[in-house]
Amino acid sequence: VPDYISHVDLEGRLLFLNRSTQPFEQLRSLSLFDVLAETDRAAARQAMDRAIVTGEVQQYESGDVRPGSVARFINHVAPVRDNNGVIRSLALISTDMTAQLTGLQQLRESEARLGVALDATNIGIWSYDLQLQRAFTDERTREITSGSTELVPQTIRQFIDDSVHADDRAAVSEELARAFETGRYGPLENRVVWSRGGATRWISVAARVLHDDDGKPQQLVGTVQDVTDRRALEARLIEAQKLESIGRLAGGIAHDFNNMLMTISSNAELALLAASLDPDLRTHIEEIRLAGERSAALTRQLLAFARKQVVAPRLVELGDVVERLVALLARLLGEDIELEVDIAERCRLRIDPSQLEQVLLNLVTNARDAMPDGGALSLSARCVMLDERFCRPRQLQAGMYVAITVEDSGVGIAPATLEHIFEPFFSTNEVDNTGLGLATCHGIAKQNGGCIEVESALGEGSTFTVYLPRVATVDQLPAISEPALDSSSGGGMTLLVAEDERLVRRVVARTLRAAGYTVLEAEDGATALKLAAELEGELALLVTDVVMPGISGPQLVERLHAVRPDTRVVYMSGHVRRELSSDEANAPGVRFLQKPFMPQQLLEVIKELLAR
């Protein structure tokens, strides 16, 4: 026999060794404990004692007695009785189990690695016996499919009827039928409704069909994975891409409209300066000017959504901004809506104050429209820590944020409407509503490194939360408001206007000449540089468009400052691209005007720059 067989007395002295142990002839005079490794002696002694006491076969594990060997043995110890039934000695059978034990250890290690991998990927393993109509599942599978680790016996049909979302049952049944033809199920993603809590989750299931010797389907073996978070991330990415595309379109439209509005509004403003203007004609021109202003406000909202505004961010305390707006918000809401304000301290932000005010006004206006019969509105803010799990799908940096929340008791928003709530021109209010309010909030939040979230259900009101990065500085906050500036006579100072749109260039030049400035006009950057080079006296200020054919506005300024470093600059544009950054627009001696602007605005900015 291949096993090692030995016979020992009750003290462990060797009485017999079989042929397989002939190399151990020299050990016949020794005790079993003399040849065993020290680490194995205690186990052998305990097994022998138990065999003597109980009269039953015992077992222990030991190493090889040969030096340097890594073999492992399973030893069985059996009591040997005399004719009177008294135990006089012990028989030992030692079986070399090295290969089996090594394989078992490797299997355990493999199972441990598989367990770690399954934990990391949140994958459950299951099988289904088609003959027994019984499922075998691990805890992870049960948790993924039902929200509980409790084992509930179910057939496949019962699982489909009880757990699979009603809208997905047909697809799951069809895929299952196809699996018996192809031998493979999925991968198929479908929704399940948890038996505990009723939550709806997305799962991905893949399986193979195993057959018996006769080729008949015997069982399904597969995996299941919770993909709810992944699908939510994909949906957010698609939504972000869609809004980005709409934003580019909106920005382009705003650019073209702003140039036209610039001409309309400015000419109307200049026409109103005529002293001998017929009263009726003055009324008509005033209507044109007001229509231009309303149209300009619309394009500003488009640019806010497209995140193409050039802004002047500064450190602001949210509470101070809200305090200045409370009276306006109360008038906006009317007597039928109760306003509650709760702003935590030290909610500091770095943002253009006008943008922050626009977000608050738009959110409050939206809430008011949702409460036609009155109700309650809460405006609150608190500092919160947003972790990676929240920030990653929203493309934010983890850290401290100010959460500005506007909650109303209105009619709520239907799920189908929520999908489009931040798209421009989307509105459920068809009367006097451009559909740009929430789109503008979305654009401003993104431009300032934040995001906007909404929670709502029909009949339960809505909650909009804007997250903006919190500034932890304790520096003194600057004043937000700026004093108005008077436009006075230009005193003959020479200004240069560079603008490729002829109508815009003419109205800007006409405005400046009317204020007493000497004006040079250039249709592009190259012409502007030529006029500046030919000018013998001082060039006090340059008014330039940002985007022009050939030499852009920033390139023109760079070349002009190389020879005339003291020349002040006013950038103007209906749509700012990468050619002009916020740093460039807010540099010393530089100001930016968003088209369309009124002649008075231009004159005030120029007066301020020339007074420095």
MOQUILIN-V796261 format. One record per residue. N is the residue number from 1. PHI is phi as a letter, one per 40 degrees, with the letter a starting at -180 (none if undefined). OMEGA is omega as a letter, one per 20 degrees, with the letter a starting at -180 (999 if undefined). BURIAL is 1 if it has 24 or more other ideal C-beta (glycine too) atoms within 12 Angstrom, else 0. Layout:
[[N/PHI/OMEGA/BURIAL] [N/PHI/OMEGA/BURIAL]]
//
This chain:
[[1/none/a/0] [2/c/a/0] [3/c/r/0] [4/c/a/1] [5/b/r/1] [6/b/r/1] [7/b/a/1] [8/b/r/1] [9/c/a/0] [10/c/r/0] [11/c/r/0] [12/g/r/1] [13/c/a/0] [14/c/r/1] [15/b/a/1] [16/a/r/0] [17/b/a/1] [18/c/a/0] [19/c/a/0] [20/c/a/0] [21/b/a/1] [22/d/r/0] [23/d/a/0] [24/b/a/1] [25/d/a/0] [26/c/a/0] [27/c/a/1] [28/d/a/0] [29/c/a/0] [30/b/r/0] [31/c/r/0] [32/d/a/1] [33/c/r/0] [34/c/a/0] [35/c/r/1] [36/c/r/1] [37/c/a/1] [38/d/a/0] [39/c/a/0] [40/c/a/1] [41/c/a/0] [42/c/a/0] [43/c/r/1] [44/c/a/1] [45/c/a/1] [46/c/r/0] [47/c/r/1] [48/c/r/1] [49/c/r/0] [50/c/r/0] [51/c/r/1] [52/c/a/1] [53/c/a/0] [54/c/a/0] [55/g/a/0] [56/b/r/0] [57/c/r/0] [58/b/a/1] [59/a/r/1] [60/a/a/1] [61/b/r/1] [62/a/r/1] [63/c/r/1] [64/c/r/1] [65/c/a/1] [66/c/a/0] [67/d/r/0] [68/g/a/0] [69/c/r/0] [70/b/a/0] [71/c/r/1] [72/b/a/1] [73/b/r/1] [74/b/a/1] [75/b/r/1] [76/b/a/1] [77/b/a/1] [78/b/r/1] [79/c/r/1] [80/b/a/1] [81/b/r/0] [82/c/a/0] [83/c/a/0] [84/c/r/0] [85/g/r/0] [86/c/r/0] [87/c/a/1] [88/b/a/0] [89/a/a/1] [90/b/r/1] [91/b/r/1] [92/b/r/1] [93/b/a/1] [94/b/a/1] [95/b/r/1] [96/c/a/1] [97/b/a/1] [98/d/a/0] [99/c/a/0] [100/c/a/0] [101/c/r/0] [102/c/r/0] [103/c/r/0] [104/c/r/0] [105/c/r/0] [106/c/r/0] [107/c/r/0] [108/c/r/0] [109/c/r/0] [110/c/r/0] [111/c/r/0] [112/c/r/0] [113/c/r/0] [114/c/r/0] [115/c/r/0] [116/c/a/0] [117/c/r/0] [118/c/r/0] [119/c/a/0] [120/c/a/0] [121/c/r/0] [122/f/a/0] [123/b/r/1] [124/b/a/1] [125/b/a/1] [126/a/r/1] [127/a/a/1] [128/b/r/1] [129/c/a/0] [130/c/r/1] [131/c/a/0] [132/c/a/0] [133/f/a/0] [134/b/r/0] [135/c/r/1] [136/b/a/0] [137/b/r/1] [138/c/a/1] [139/c/a/0] [140/c/r/1] [141/c/a/1] [142/c/r/1] [143/c/a/1] [144/c/a/1] [145/c/a/1] [146/b/a/1] [147/g/a/1] [148/a/r/0] [149/c/a/0] [150/c/a/0] [151/c/r/0] [152/b/a/0] [153/d/a/0] [154/a/r/1] [155/c/r/0] [156/d/a/1] [157/c/r/0] [158/c/r/0] [159/c/a/1] [160/c/a/1] [161/c/a/0] [162/c/a/0] [163/b/a/1] [164/c/r/1] [165/d/a/1] [166/d/a/0] [167/c/a/0] [168/b/a/1] [169/c/a/0] [170/c/a/0] [171/c/r/0] [172/c/r/1] [173/c/r/0] [174/c/r/0] [175/c/r/1] [176/c/r/1] [177/c/r/0] [178/c/a/0] [179/c/a/1] [180/c/r/1] [181/c/a/0] [182/c/a/0] [183/g/a/0] [184/a/r/0] [185/b/r/1] [186/g/j/1] [187/c/r/0] [188/b/r/1] [189/b/r/1] [190/a/r/1] [191/c/r/1] [192/b/r/1] [193/b/a/1] [194/c/r/1] [195/c/r/0] [196/b/r/0] [197/g/r/0] [198/g/a/0] [199/c/r/0] [200/b/a/0] [201/b/r/1] [202/c/r/1] [203/b/r/1] [204/b/a/1] [205/b/r/1] [206/b/a/1] [207/a/r/1] [208/b/r/1] [209/c/r/1] [210/c/a/1] [211/b/r/0] [212/c/a/0] [213/c/a/0] [214/c/r/0] [215/g/r/0] [216/c/r/0] [217/d/a/1] [218/b/r/0] [219/a/r/1] [220/b/r/1] [221/b/a/1] [222/a/r/1] [223/b/r/1] [224/a/a/1] [225/b/r/1] [226/c/a/1] [227/b/a/1] [228/d/a/1] [229/c/a/0] [230/c/r/0] [231/c/r/0] [232/c/r/0] [233/c/r/0] [234/c/r/0] [235/c/r/0] [236/c/r/1] [237/c/r/0] [238/c/r/0] [239/c/r/1] [240/c/r/0] [241/c/r/0] [242/c/r/0] [243/c/r/1] [244/c/r/1] [245/c/r/0] [246/c/r/1] [247/c/r/1] [248/c/r/1] [249/c/a/0] [250/c/r/1] [251/c/r/1] [252/c/r/0] [253/c/a/1] [254/c/a/1] [255/c/a/1] [256/c/a/0] [257/c/a/1] [258/c/r/1] [259/c/r/1] [260/c/r/1] [261/c/r/1] [262/d/a/1] [263/c/a/1] [264/c/a/1] [265/c/a/1] [266/c/r/1] [267/c/r/1] [268/c/r/1] [269/c/r/1] [270/c/r/1] [271/c/a/1] [272/c/r/1] [273/c/a/0] [274/c/a/0] [275/c/a/0] [276/c/a/0] [277/c/r/0] [278/d/a/0] [279/d/r/0] [280/c/r/0] [281/c/r/0] [282/c/r/0] [283/c/r/0] [284/c/a/0] [285/c/r/1] [286/c/r/0] [287/c/r/0] [288/c/a/1] [289/c/r/1] [290/c/r/0] [291/c/r/0] [292/c/r/1] [293/c/r/1] [294/c/r/0] [295/c/r/1] [296/c/r/1] [297/c/r/1] [298/c/a/1] [299/c/r/1] [300/c/r/1] [301/c/r/1] [302/c/a/1] [303/c/r/1] [304/c/r/1] [305/c/a/1] [306/c/a/1] [307/f/a/1] [308/b/r/1] [309/c/r/1] [310/c/a/1] [311/b/r/1] [312/b/a/1] [313/c/r/1] [314/a/a/1] [315/c/a/1] [316/b/r/1] [317/c/a/1] [318/d/a/1] [319/d/r/1] [320/c/r/1] [321/c/a/1] [322/c/a/1] [323/d/r/0] [324/c/a/0] [325/c/a/1] [326/d/a/1] [327/c/r/0] [328/c/a/0] [329/c/r/1] [330/c/r/0] [331/c/a/0] [332/c/a/1] [333/c/a/1] [334/g/a/0] [335/c/a/0] [336/c/a/0] [337/b/r/1] [338/c/a/0] [339/b/r/1] [340/b/a/0] [341/b/r/1] [342/a/a/0] [343/b/r/1] [344/c/r/0] [345/c/r/0] [346/f/r/0] [347/c/a/1] [348/c/a/1] [349/b/r/1] [350/b/a/1] [351/a/r/1] [352/c/a/1] [353/d/a/1] [354/c/r/1] [355/c/r/1] [356/c/r/1] [357/c/a/1] [358/c/r/1] [359/c/a/1] [360/c/a/1] [361/c/a/1] [362/c/a/1] [363/c/r/1] [364/c/r/1] [365/c/r/1] [366/c/r/1] [367/c/r/1] [368/d/a/1] [369/c/r/1] [370/c/a/1] [371/b/a/1] [372/c/a/0] [373/b/a/0] [374/g/a/0] [375/i/a/1] [376/b/r/0] [377/b/r/1] [378/b/r/1] [379/b/a/1] [380/b/r/1] [381/a/r/1] [382/a/r/0] [383/c/a/1] [384/b/r/1] [385/b/r/0] [386/b/a/1] [387/c/a/0] [388/c/a/0] [389/d/r/0] [390/c/a/1] [391/c/a/1] [392/d/a/0] [393/c/a/1] [394/b/r/1] [395/f/r/0] [396/b/r/1] [397/c/r/0] [398/c/r/0] [399/i/a/0] [400/c/r/1] [401/b/r/1] [402/c/r/1] [403/c/r/1] [404/c/a/1] [405/b/r/1] [406/b/a/1] [407/b/r/1] [408/b/r/1] [409/b/a/1] [410/c/a/1] [411/c/a/1] [412/g/a/1] [413/b/r/1] [414/c/r/0] [415/d/a/0] [416/c/r/0] [417/c/a/1] [418/d/a/1] [419/c/a/0] [420/b/a/1] [421/c/a/1] [422/b/r/1] [423/c/r/1] [424/c/r/1] [425/g/r/0] [426/c/a/1] [427/a/r/1] [428/c/r/1] [429/b/a/0] [430/c/a/0] [431/b/r/0] [432/f/r/0] [433/a/a/0] [434/c/a/1] [435/g/a/1] [436/b/a/1] [437/c/a/1] [438/c/r/1] [439/c/r/1] [440/c/r/1] [441/d/r/1] [442/c/a/1] [443/c/a/1] [444/c/r/1] [445/c/r/1] [446/c/a/1] [447/c/a/1] [448/b/r/1] [449/g/a/1] [450/b/r/1] [451/a/r/1] [452/b/a/1] [453/b/r/1] [454/b/r/1] [455/b/a/0] [456/a/r/1] [457/a/a/0] [458/d/r/0] [459/g/a/0] [460/b/r/0] [461/g/a/1] [462/b/r/1] [463/b/r/1] [464/b/r/1] [465/b/r/1] [466/b/r/1] [467/b/r/1] [468/b/a/1] [469/d/r/1] [470/c/r/1] [471/b/a/1] [472/c/a/0] [473/c/r/0] [474/b/r/0] [475/c/r/0] [476/c/a/0] [477/c/r/0] [478/c/r/0] [479/c/a/0] [480/c/a/1] [481/c/r/0] [482/b/r/0] [483/c/r/0] [484/c/a/0] [485/b/r/0] [486/c/r/0] [487/c/r/1] [488/b/a/0] [489/d/a/0] [490/c/r/1] [491/g/r/0] [492/g/r/0] [493/d/a/1] [494/c/r/1] [495/b/r/1] [496/b/r/1] [497/b/r/1] [498/b/a/1] [499/a/a/1] [500/c/r/1] [501/c/a/1] [502/c/a/0] [503/c/r/0] [504/c/a/1] [505/c/a/1] [506/c/a/0] [507/c/r/1] [508/c/a/1] [509/c/r/1] [510/c/r/1] [511/c/a/1] [512/c/r/1] [513/c/r/1] [514/c/r/1] [515/c/r/1] [516/g/r/0] [517/c/r/1] [518/c/a/1] [519/b/r/1] [520/b/a/1] [521/b/r/1] [522/b/a/1] [523/c/r/1] [524/a/a/1] [525/c/a/1] [526/c/r/0] [527/c/r/1] [528/c/r/1] [529/c/r/1] [530/c/r/0] [531/c/r/1] [532/c/a/1] [533/c/a/0] [534/c/a/0] [535/c/a/1] [536/c/a/0] [537/c/a/0] [538/c/r/0] [539/b/a/1] [540/c/a/1] [541/a/r/1] [542/b/r/1] [543/b/a/1] [544/b/r/1] [545/c/a/1] [546/c/a/1] [547/b/r/1] [548/b/r/1] [549/c/a/0] [550/g/a/0] [551/c/a/1] [552/c/r/1] [553/d/r/1] [554/c/r/1] [555/c/r/1] [556/c/a/1] [557/c/a/1] [558/c/a/1] [559/c/a/1] [560/c/a/1] [561/c/r/1] [562/c/a/0] [563/b/r/0] [564/b/a/1] [565/c/a/0] [566/c/a/0] [567/c/r/1] [568/c/a/1] [569/b/r/1] [570/b/r/1] [571/c/r/1] [572/a/r/1] [573/a/r/1] [574/c/a/1] [575/a/a/1] [576/c/r/1] [577/b/a/1] [578/c/a/0] [579/c/a/1] [580/b/r/1] [581/c/r/0] [582/c/r/1] [583/c/r/0] [584/c/a/1] [585/c/a/1] [586/b/r/0] [587/c/r/0] [588/d/r/0] [589/g/a/1] [590/b/r/1] [591/b/r/1] [592/b/r/1] [593/b/r/1] [594/c/r/1] [595/c/i/1] [596/c/r/1] [597/b/a/1] [598/c/r/1] [599/d/a/1] [600/c/r/1] [601/c/r/1] [602/c/a/1] [603/c/r/1] [604/c/r/1] [605/c/r/1] [606/c/r/1] [607/c/a/1] [608/c/a/1] [609/c/a/1] [610/c/r/1] [611/c/a/0] [612/c/999/0]]
//
